[in-house]
């Protein structure tokens, strides 16, 4: 079952775009429509996690957070453009679990959501992902095909992970690069090519020939 | 001020009285002589007179000098010299009191003016902060729209958005840079995390300029404000990209030396010439690099230096034709640790 996330955000555009983003990442999203009835609407939606803006009509986010905390124990992430340390401290003291400043990096926001859900409800990502007979073991970074194993470097592992997560879709080089940067691997275009070539050699070595296909001028595909 | 207090000035101010005394002496001597007094008696009388006058001037000079020296000493010990009228004793002499009253009313009107300007400045700062937060909302919305429509939105748009955000951030930090303690909180901060944050803030800029970024793993921490440091690093990264070479590499390293934690940001860019190096932190200084095409404002490094000074972080720069290296040194403050 998909995790439910409640958005308490008064900017319509941001709210809509966040809905698109979170839905695309397989979350069920609820929004507050009447800011005088935040608590009732939140209780009715029964979310697993709340994204809370600080600047809200009627009451500010800190007050909302404190009130929500009295009744619920789901994780609360503050999303705000006020990025003073005082605000951050406030949010944590009032029971917020994380503090993300606008304009947020979506990868960081998604990672925060995933890690909080994991901590709060023990959601586990499966340790192995499989596609087309090739299995990537995340705990030791090994790739397996028909019983033959090969070890991958951190970069190759992340590239393969991203491609397999998006199996069947063409992944643009720029998207892969951005994904790697989000994971603190700062490589340039040439290094990406070198890494993909090495990854292909390793895959060929375990019998998965031509596993990663190149789509000319578009990107890679598994 | 002390040089104005000397006996010559003192006597000069009293030249009329002295002349009057001398003239009286001459008349008195003539009168006494013509009245049949012996020259010895006249000399004695005049001698007594001179003695009395000299004594009077000597004592009154000494008293006056002591009084003025005391006030000057009082003012010297004051940090805000204009407060002197508040703490000096009310003078007893007529003209002193007039000047004392004048000083007081001048102070009062000045303080009113100063507090008016302070208030205006505070209002302006608050407005800037408010504006920054409001400006960030549409930037956030634009960014989300771009991310949700990655296939159709060109990456260059994301880069421009990132740039707009950096300029907005710069305004915020500029507004904060002259106000003190309220805007930062010193905490034990993991510097590597801060470095990654700064890199993430400039992701599009770095990717599109094909920059290789190397961050050394480090557990080192420093007692500082992470947001300010992230902003400073971010500014330095942007500079490194501005003045890059064909195959740009930016290295960020963290380490400890003599108990102090340091962070270096080095690039392999075009470098800064030696004679311009001491002035790079000056406000408005752009140098030959800045004039050669890039849109330098002369603000970035000045702001970095100001923020570093506020946080007591040492910021230094070294450069040659193979690149530039900035170094931030975080002092371990014993007071904080104990």
Interface residues (C-beta under 8 A of the other chain):
Chain A: X11 X13 X14 X17 X18 X20 X21 X24 X55 X81 X82 X83 X84 X85 X86 X89 X102 X103 X104 X105 X106 X108 X172 X174 X175 X177 X178 X181 X182 X184 X186 X187 X188 X189 X191
Chain B: X132 X133 X134 X136 X137 X138 X139 X140 X141 X142 X143 X144 X145 X147 X148 X150 X151 X155 X161 X165 X182 X183 X184 X185 X187 X196 X199 X200 X203 X206 X207 X210 X211 X212 X213 X214 X215 X225 X227
